């Protein structure tokens, strides 16, 4: 199995993440959720995010064929989530809603809240070009 994650794949993840991160990041509700959501709920959001990324990647990107590509499958999910979180952080930073130095807990919580839906946008756009 050839391992492939190239600049085209990266750009698709970035564009898909950006497409959903921008409108959600402008939402005051998302900022407040990041301020007030308990850690257990954040953990559930993170888990749901990774679970849905996995399901969609398994069904659509890999077309249910991960037998000999398990590492690539897991890598694709992890890298999509990390790249999406990076995009979310940049957008929040531009909006001055990512207080990483003054209130890192709130910053990370906001990132998790917004990365959940944005990661789905990232993986959907990435799936336009099948593995």
N, C-alpha and C positions, 0 to 999 in steps of 0.2 A: 504494500500500500504506500503510495507516494503521499508524503506530507505536503500539503499546500495551503498556505495562507499568505497571499501576496498583497501588494498595494491596492489592487482592485477590491479585494475582500475587505481590507482595512477601510478604504474609502466608503464602501457600502455600509459598513457598521457605523462609521462616523456620521454619514448622512442620515441614516435611519434613526440613530440616537438623537441627532440634532433636531430632526423633524418633530419628534414628540417632546424632547426636553425643553424646547423653547416655549411653547404655549403653556406647559405645565409649570415651568419655572417662573412665569409671570403671574402665577396664581397665588394670591395671599393665603388661600386655604392650604396650599402645599407648604408654605412657609410656616404657618401655624401648626400644621400637623407635625412638622419637623421639630417644633418647639415643645409640643405637648404629648406626643405619642409615647406611650410606655415602651420600655425595651422589649417586652414580650411581643408586642404588636409589630415592632420593627423587625424582630427576628422572624415573625410570621411573614411579613412583607418580603424580606430577603429570601426566605425559603420558597415562597410562592414564585418569586421572580426566577430563581434558579431552576425550580421545577418546570415552570412553563417554558423557559428557554430550552431546557433539556427535551421536553416533549415535542416542541415545535422543531427543534434541530433534528431530533430522531425521525420524525415523520416527514418533514419537508426537505431539509437540506441533505440528510443522509439516506432518505427514503427507506427507513427501517433496516439499513444494512450497516451495522457497526461491528459486526463480529470480528473482523480483522483490523478495525480502525477505532478501537476504543480510546486510545490515547488522543487521537486527532479529534474525536467527538468531544471528549472532556475539555481538551485545549480550546476548542471552538467556543464552548459555553463560557469558560473562564475568561478568555480574551474578549469576548463580546461584552460580558458584564463589566470588566475592568475598563475597556474603552468607553463604554457608555457612562460609567461613573466619572471618568475623566471629562467627557463632554458636559455632563451635568454640572460638575464642579466649575468648569470654565464659564458656563452660562450664568450660574449663580454668582460667581465672582464678578462678572461684568455688571450684574444687577445690584451689586453690593449687598447680597443676601447670603454670603458664604463666609461667616465670621471665623475662619479657621484659627486665626491668631488670638482673638479675644474670647471666643466661645466655641472651642473645637467640638464639643459634644453636640451642640445645636447644628453646627455645620455638617457633621457626619450624619446626623439624623435626617437633615434635609436632603442630603445626597441620596440616602437609602430610599426615602419616600419617592423622590422624583426618578431615581434610576429604575425603579420597578416597571413603570409603564414605558419609559424610554428604551429600556433594554428589549422590549418586545418589538418596538419599531426598528431597532437595530438589527435584530435577527430576521425579521420579515424582509427587510431590504436586502440583507445578505443572502437570503434564500432565492432571490431572483436569478442568481447564477448558481445552478445546482452543483454540488460537490462532484 
